[in-house]
Amino acid sequence: MRRLVIAAAAFLGLLVVLAPSGAAQFEQGLGKGKGGGMDQFLPPIEAPAVVGPGDAGEVVTIAPLRQEIHGAPGDGVVVLVSMEFQDGWHAWPSAEQDVLPGDWDFAVRTAVELQDVDGVVDRIGPIQWPEPHDNLVPDISGGSKPVSAKTYSGVAPIFVPLVLRADASAGEYSLKVTVSFQACDESMCMPPDDQTVDVTVLVSQEPGVPAAHTGFDASVFDRMRADSTLGTRPGEQVEQHDAPTSSVAGTPTGSRTFFGIPVTGGIVVLALLAAIGGLILNLTPCVLPVIPIKVMTISHHAGSPGKSLYLGLWMAAGVIAFWVGIGLPAALFVEFADPSVIFGIWWVTGLIGVLIGAMGVGIMGMFQINLPQKVYAINPKADSAFGSFMFGVMTGVLGLPCFGFVAGALLAGAATLPTATILAIFTFIGVGMASPYLVLSAKPSWVQKIPRTGPASELVKQVMGLLMIAAAAYFLGSATIAYVSERPKLATSLPWWGKVTHWWIVAFFAALSGLWLIFKTFAITKKPMRRLGFSVVGLIIGGVAIAWAADTTATARHSIWVAYDEATLQAALDKDKVVVLDFTAEWCLNCKALKATVLHREPVHDELRKGDVLAMVVDLTSRKAPGWEKLRALGQTGIPLLVVYGPGLDREHPWQANAYTPGQVMEALGKARGRASGAQIAHRD
């Protein structure tokens, strides 16, 4: 019974880990129609239709101060760049100040970058940002009123300290300063913008008095002279905080997920599941038989309960260190490659799926991982702290033939996560695997209660393998959707069921793992409680997988939105269809609110579903999205924006609104149908 309880908990943990829920990250660009969960909470927006301002440059002015710097080479100087906002407008503060909630990934933080500094600047010091002030922004939690958040507004001075090169020649230098920001008011956000200004720096061999600026802390130069690592060198990468990559291209936006579990706010869940997974690995045939041997070896060398626990702690640390070492390649990878774009590269996502699939097939016995014989000859003595530590490391190494496939799959799946999250996952796998050694070193007499290896251990590997193949199907399906999303014509021609086929493949292998668990349990044991327990676990695995696939299918089947494509738009207009364009972006809070409270509610939602209406989503999350050209062609540069075409309207002058009510949208749809023939109206559905 004890073994059954442990395994049941373990399989439930695996089910959660290997049941991805991140399809929306890839399918948004294909027009998935539900609005997340905001439509349940956000009230209707009763705002008049207004036209947004021309561009961010009209509401925010970047004003540099020309500086004539007289000083010897090696002196410290400061460049002042001032952001001047019109009333009611503001920009998100820099990431370095970290004054926004941690889950506000949509906010495009202000950033500064200098160009053309070679030859005159030795180091760029820590930027001194303006003090953020409270301003009203939309409430992303669904409240009816705007909330207060820290932003830049009014006149916001940015000080960029520079240390001149010791060999800088006297003369005039022209530097370029680029400020990246997003201008917002309490109801809308402009597209992220870059404004570049020129700053002239005059260098003289004659020492001079540096210009004084109110609010600038000149002591930064003393700190930079005392610490040569403070600041960045010209040519070093300058940290940028850009908008998330377009989901139309298949890249995940917002919070990252690990096999469907949200990373932001979900690190505790991930750590717990990782620990459960590490505990499961002790049930594999390579590990389970040697646990008593390892524990008795430590107990023999210790000679006393206290020292046995002491050596057990060091052995546990060795097991944990082994798993941290396994996770380091993925952690180092994301330090040099932006993990947020991994899913957007379809062939990379596909390779991850192939790797996880191969690992799943391998763990079921199709092929094996064989260590060199010399590795088995390494036998550290567990009679000291270091010896016990290495004893733990080798415990992990010698278990690789059984769980190396799991490690490989985890490395592939973790390649999209932040470094800290990767290390946390692998650390807690080590904690889970090390826990039996720590407990048994404190109580060696419990060794007799450890279950023996046999068919149950092989069943663990087989079920894990099937679940890994299910995870592989998720990645391969996501790669296919990412590939299709990058090609608008292909995306618009894809049938609705093509967006969810991979979910049924995932459900098939997950359900197969549950059925196999039930079947083999009845073959292995005749005890009713064990059969009942594992049958419940198997039914949960299969039932949840099938229910998830069915729900995803129902959602896709009733989707009304397709990705914007100019050719598709023109073809629909030529057929006298009503076409609705919803311009949106991940960073546009009011876009989400309007879609949830107007477009996805009756009577508008029902009207958009009719046969003579084509609803298209124009995702502007990426600055390179093709929809920007369409936005500019319409004479707009700000979003939210809803555009309605139809035979009852002038094609060159469609109905446009930056904010709207259900009544206004219904009226616009009625006008757009104005010139439709009776036959066309009769065949709308």
CORBELQUI-V607430 format. One record per backbone hydrogen bond with DSSP energy under -1.0 kcal/mol. NH is the residue of the N-H (numbers start at 0). CO is the residue of the C=O. Records with the same first field share a line. If there is no record, write none. Layout:
NH: CO + CO
This chain:
4: 0
5: 1
6: 2
7: 3
8: 4
9: 5
10: 6
11: 7
12: 8
13: 9
14: 10
15: 11
16: 12
17: 13
24: 21
25: 22
26: 22
27: 23
29: 26
30: 27
31: 26
37: 34
39: 36
40: 37
41: 37
46: 44
57: 54
58: 55
59: 55
60: 83
62: 81
64: 79
66: 199
74: 71
76: 161
78: 159
80: 157
81: 62
82: 155
83: 60
84: 153
85: 58
88: 85
89: 183
90: 151
103: 100
104: 102
106: 103
109: 91
110: 179
112: 177
114: 175
119: 116
120: 116
121: 162
122: 162
123: 231
124: 160
127: 158
132: 150
134: 148
136: 146
141: 138
146: 136
148: 134
150: 132
151: 90
155: 82
157: 80
158: 127
159: 78
161: 76
162: 122
163: 74
164: 119
167: 164
170: 202
172: 200
174: 198
175: 114
176: 196
177: 112
178: 194
179: 110
180: 192
183: 89
184: 187
189: 182
192: 180
194: 178
196: 176
198: 174
200: 172
202: 170
215: 212
219: 216
220: 217
222: 218
223: 219
224: 220
225: 221
226: 222
229: 226
231: 123
235: 232
249: 246
250: 245
257: 260
260: 257
262: 255
265: 262
269: 265
270: 266
271: 267
272: 268
273: 269
274: 270
275: 271
276: 272
277: 273
278: 274
279: 275
280: 276
281: 278
282: 279
283: 280
286: 283
287: 283
289: 286
293: 289
294: 290
295: 291
296: 292
297: 293
298: 294
299: 295
300: 296
301: 297
302: 298
307: 303
308: 304
309: 305
310: 306
311: 307
312: 308
313: 309
314: 310
315: 311
316: 312
317: 313
318: 314
319: 315
320: 316
321: 317
322: 318
323: 319
324: 320
325: 321
326: 322
327: 323
330: 326
331: 327
332: 328
333: 329
335: 332
336: 332
340: 337
341: 338
344: 341
348: 344
349: 345
350: 346
351: 347
352: 348
353: 349
354: 350
355: 351
356: 352
357: 353
358: 354
359: 355
360: 356
361: 357
362: 358
364: 361
365: 360
374: 371
377: 374
387: 383
388: 384
389: 385
390: 386
391: 387
392: 388
393: 389
394: 390
395: 391
396: 392
397: 393
399: 396
401: 398
402: 398
403: 399
406: 402
407: 403
408: 404
409: 405
410: 406
411: 407
412: 408
413: 409
414: 411
416: 413
421: 417
422: 418
423: 419
424: 420
425: 421
426: 422
427: 423
428: 424
429: 425
430: 426
431: 427
432: 428
433: 429
434: 430
437: 433
438: 434
439: 435
440: 436
441: 437
442: 438
445: 442
446: 443
448: 445
449: 446
457: 453
458: 454
459: 455
460: 456
461: 457
462: 458
463: 459
464: 460
465: 461
466: 462
467: 463
468: 464
469: 465
470: 466
471: 467
472: 468
473: 469
474: 470
475: 471
476: 472
477: 473
478: 474
479: 475
480: 476
481: 477
482: 478
483: 479
484: 480
485: 481
486: 483
490: 486
491: 487
492: 488
497: 494
498: 495
499: 496
503: 499
504: 500
505: 501
506: 502
507: 503
508: 504
509: 505
510: 506
511: 507
512: 508
513: 509
514: 510
515: 511
516: 512
517: 513
518: 514
519: 515
520: 516
521: 517
522: 518
523: 519
524: 520
530: 526
531: 527
532: 528
533: 529
534: 530
535: 531
536: 532
537: 533
538: 534
539: 535
540: 536
541: 537
542: 538
543: 539
544: 540
545: 541
546: 542
547: 543
548: 544
549: 545
550: 546
551: 547
552: 548
553: 549
554: 550
555: 551
556: 552
557: 553
558: 555
561: 614
563: 616
568: 564
569: 565
570: 566
571: 567
572: 568
573: 569
575: 572
576: 571
577: 611
578: 644
579: 613
580: 642
581: 615
582: 640
583: 617
587: 584
588: 586
591: 587
592: 588
593: 589
594: 590
595: 591
596: 592
597: 593
598: 593
599: 594
600: 597
604: 600
606: 602
607: 603
609: 606
612: 609
613: 577
615: 579
616: 561
617: 581
619: 583
624: 621
627: 624
630: 626
631: 627
632: 628
633: 629
634: 631
635: 630
641: 656
642: 580
643: 654
644: 578
647: 671
648: 645
652: 649
654: 643
656: 641
657: 49
664: 660
665: 661
666: 662
667: 663
668: 664
669: 665
670: 666
671: 667
672: 668
673: 670
675: 672
680: 676
681: 677
682: 678
683: 680
